Amino acid sequence: FPADMYLEGSDQHRGWFQSSLLTTLASSEIAPYKSILTHGFTVDEKGEKMSKSKGNVVAPDKVLKEYGSEILRLWVAMSDYQSDLKISDNILKQNAELYRKIRNTARFLLANVSDLEEIVSVDKMGPLDKWVLNKAKKVFDEIEAAFNVYEFSKGLNKLNNFLVVDLSGIYLDVCKDRLYCDDKNDIHRLASQSAMALIAKKLISTMAPILTYTMDELLAFSPAFIKEGCEDIFDYKKFDLPDVQSNINENILLSAKEKFSEIKDALSKEKVIKSTLELMLYTNCEDVLALDVVEASDWFLVSSVTNDKQKSDILGTFQIEGKDFEVYKADAHKCPRCWKFTSVKEETLCNRCEEVLK
């Protein structure tokens, strides 16, 4: 006493909230609560009150049988409770999609850090690893700030956007080549695995109060450096991402990637190419060329990025802030292992793959 919070529906403003306040003020000259949180009522997807006669009642026990408790908990967290809370099969299906996204992203992260023995220090990481960690730190800080003022739906929307757009849509795609084709102990691979491990730790820590069963399951399959001796999710300590400075020009790189994707999609549609690895890119943009050769080609998912103009036919051009970008067919041969067009002869390995296999 006093309670940290009174939590009731909006009908209690003139009821329990007020009667409790008046009687306690009279007897003790202090409010009986430090804060109040009120929520609306649960209604159907059209906003109509649930009633058996209308047949629009959504029973929690049926939801648990069909979707499981995690989806129901996610629905609560994703609802804007300041107004009435809408629930229906369609709304639950949307929440099931968000749940699947969180689960599948976490599975991909854990699958690709399974052979990592320890997290490498940030100073050994490449510019794209630092970029995603910098981005993740900002996003998770915003999520926690939203959670701290009970704006769970705002925090989860930010999480969903980060997982879909930045993490899965860009970073994990960029990393696939180094994860699958680099030497097991290559620093590019270890650095990307370490960035993924840090993000996985933060994801488990952040989502544990909402998706408790799922995070407990993920922890059970996590390597020792993520578990840190925890037997279950209730032992898991809050984890904070490190502060990482990123010096890449995100706006220019993202704009260039978007413009390149438009050309790539058109070439695929016209059946000029089957894969982006058949392409190479010329640019005089310092922000792209500041990345090393591997990082730049991985960013666009092409075989190479160069600052030498090519003599072959240009397949497409665009400009970003006055800087030129030209798309060509890659002039080397396809490596049968990594599929990049970087081999000197047909059906022979590129230098990188040859070194790895040795």
N, C-alpha and C positions, 0 to 999 in steps of 0.2 A: 504494500500500500504506500503511495498510490500506484495503480496499475500502469504499466508502460503504455498500454493501448486498450481502448474499447473498440471492438469490431462487430458491427451490426449492419442490418439493412437500413435503407433510408427512412423507413417508417418509425425508427426509434428516435429521431430528432426531438419529437414531442413526447416520446415514451421513456425508455430506459435511460438514454443519455441525460435527459432533462431531470427526471425524478431522482436519479442517482446524484446528479450534480447539486440539486437544491438541498436534498437531505444531508449530504456530506458537508456542504458549505455551512449549513445551519449548525451541525453538530461539531465539526472540526475546523471550520474556517479554511478549508483546503479543498481543491478539486480532487475527485477520486481517481482521475486518470491524467497521464501526461500528454496523451494524444488520442485522437478519435479517427477511425477510418470507416467510412460508410460506403456501401455498395448497393447496386440496383438489384432487381429481381431477375431470376432466370426465366427467359421467355423463348418462344420458338424463333426460327430464322426470319419470320415476317414481323417479329416484335410483338406477337400476340401472347397473352397470358396462357399458360398451359392448363388444359382441363381435360378430364377423361371424356367428356361429351364431344369435344372437338377431335379427340384422338391424336392430339399433338404433344402428348407427354413423352419426354425422353427420360427413361428410367436409368439411373446410374448403374444398377447391377447388370442391365443389358449392355451398356457401353463397356463395362469391364470385361464381359464375356467376349464381345466382338473385337474391341480395340486394345484392351489391357489398361491397367491403371496409369501407365506412363502417358498415354495419349490424353486421358482425362485430366491428369495433372498439368499437361502442357496446354490443354484447352483453358484451364483456369488461369494459368500464367499469361496466356496470349489474349485473354479477354480484357477489354477496357471496362473494369468494374465500376467506374464512376457513373456510367449509365447502366441500363439493363443489360444483362448478359445473354447473348443469343446462342442457342445450341440447336444443332440438327445434324443429320447424317452428313450433309455436304460440308458443314463447318468442321466436323470431326475428321472427315477425309482430308481436308486441307491441313489440319494439324498433324495428321498421320504422315503427310508428305514432308512437312517440316521436320518431324521426328526422324524420318528415314534419311533426310539430308544430313542431320547432325550425326546419326549413327554411322552412315556410310563414310562420311568424311573422317570420323574418328577411327573407323576400321582401316581406311587407307593409310592414315598417319601411323597407326600401330604396326600395320603390316610392313611398312617401309623403314621402321626403326628397329625391327626385331633383331637385326644383326649388329646394331650399333653397341659398342661397349661402354663408351662414355661421351658425354656432351662436350664438344670442342668449344673453346672460348670464342667470344664474339669477334675479337680482333682477327681471328683466322677465317672468318666468314667472308663470302663474296658479296658484291653490292646488292644482288637480288635477295639474298638471305637476310641481309640487314634491312632491306626495304620492307619485306613481309613482316619481320619482327617489329619494326617501327610502327607499321600499320596496325598490327595485332595489338600492340601495347596501347595505342590510342583508342582502338575500338573496345577492348576489354575494360579500359578505364571508364569509358562512357557507359558501358553496360552496367558496371558496378555502381556508378553514380545514379543510374536510373533505378536499379534494384534497391539502393539505399533509401529512396523516397517512394518505394512501392510501385514504381512504374515498370512493372515486369514486361508488359507487352512491348513497350518502347525498347527495352533492353534486348528482348528476344528478336525483334525486327532488325536491330542493328547487327546482332549475331548472324542471323540468316543472310543478310546482305553481304557480310564479310565472308562467310563460308562459300556462298554461291559465286560472288563476283571476284573477290581478290584471291581467296585461298584456292578453291577448286578451279575457278574459271581461268586464272592466270598462273599462280605460283606452282601448284601441283602439276599442271600441264607442262610448265617450263622445266620442271625437275625430272620428268620421266626418263629423259635420255641419260642423264648422269646417274640416276638411281639404277637403271637396268644395264647400262653399257660401260660405265667407268669402272676402273679397278676398285675392288672392295675398300681399299684404304686410301683412295684418291681424296685429296682434301676437298675438292668440289662436292663429292658425294657425302663425305662425313659432315661437311658444313650444312648442307641441305637437310640431311637427316637430323642434325642437331636442332636446326630451326623448327623442324616438324615436331621433334620431341618436346621442345619448350612450349609450342602451341598446344600440343596434346595435353600436357600437364595443366596448362591454364584452362583449357576447355573442360577437363574433368573437374577441376577445382570450382569453376564458375557454375557448372550445371548440376553439381551434386545435390543441392537443396531441392531442385525441381525434378530432375530425372534420376532419382537416387538408384533405382535398380539397374538402369543402363550404365551409369557411371561406375557402379560396383562391379558390373560384369566387365567393363573395359579395363578397370584396374586389375582384375584377376588375370587378364591376358597381357598386361603391360610388362615391359622389362624392368629389372631391378632399379635402374636409376630414375624411373618414374614412380614406382611403388614406394621406394625409400623405407622399406620395412613395414609398410602398412598391411594389416591382415584384411581389412575391408574398408569401405568408403568412409565409415565413421571415424577411422583413425587418420584419415587423409587431412593434411594441413593445408591451409590456404596458401596458394602459390602466386607469386607476383612475377610477371615477365621483366627482364632487365631493360633498362633504358638504353636504346640502341639508336645511334645517329645514322641517318641515311642521307647520302649526298647526291643521290640520283635525281634528275629532274622528272618527277613522276608525271606531270601534266603532258610534257612532250612525248615521253615514252608511251604513255597510254593512248595519246592521240595518234601517234605513228602506228601503233599496233592495231587500232581501230580502222584506220585508213587502209593499212595493208590487208586486213581481213576482208574488206570490201572487194579488193582486187582479187585476192585468193578465192573468195566465194564465186566470183564471176568466172574465173579460170576453171574452177572445178565444174561449174554448171555447163560451161562450153566444152568440157572434157579435154581441156588442154593439159591439165595435170590431174593425177590421182591423189597426190599428197603434197603438203607444203614443203617437204624436204627436197622436192624436185626443183625448188626455187633458190635463187641467191639474190641478195639485195645490195645495191650501191647507195651510199649516202655521204653527204658532206656535213651531216649534223654532228656537232662536237659532243652533244649529250649522249648520242648512241655510240659514237666511236670511243667515248671515255670508258665504256664497258669493255672488258677484254673480249677477244674473239669468240670464246665459248659462250660467255654470258649474252653477248649481242645476238648471236645466231639462235641461242635457246629462247631468247625473249620473243623472237618472231617465229620460232619453230621452223627455220630455214636451214639449209646446209652451210651457208656462209654469209657474212656481212663484210663488205669491203668499201674502201674509199677510192678504189681505182675504177674508173668508168670502163665498162665492157664494150666489146665490139659486136657482140651478138644482138639479136633483135630484142627490143624492149617490150615486155609484156604489159607493163602498166607503170604509171608515174603518179606521184602526189607530192605536195609540199606541206611542210609544217613550219610556221613562223619563218618563211623565206628560205628554208633549207630543203634541198632536193632529195627525193627518194626514187630510185628506179628499180623495177623488178625484172629479173632475167631468169631464163632456164639455167640451172646449175650446169657448169661445163665439165665437171669431173664425173667419175663413174660411181655407181651405187655400191656401197659397202653391204655385203650380204648379212652382216651381223647387226649393225646399228641403223642401216637403211639410209644413212646420210650420203649425199653424193660428194664424197671426199676421197674416193679411191683413185689411184693413178691408172690402174688397169681394170678391165671388166672382171667380175667374179673374184676379185682379190680384196682382202681386208684393208681398211684404211689404217693409217699409222697408229691411231689411238687403240683400235681394236686389236691390232697385231701385238702391241705392247702388253695389253691386258691379258691376252691368251698366253703370251710367253710366261 
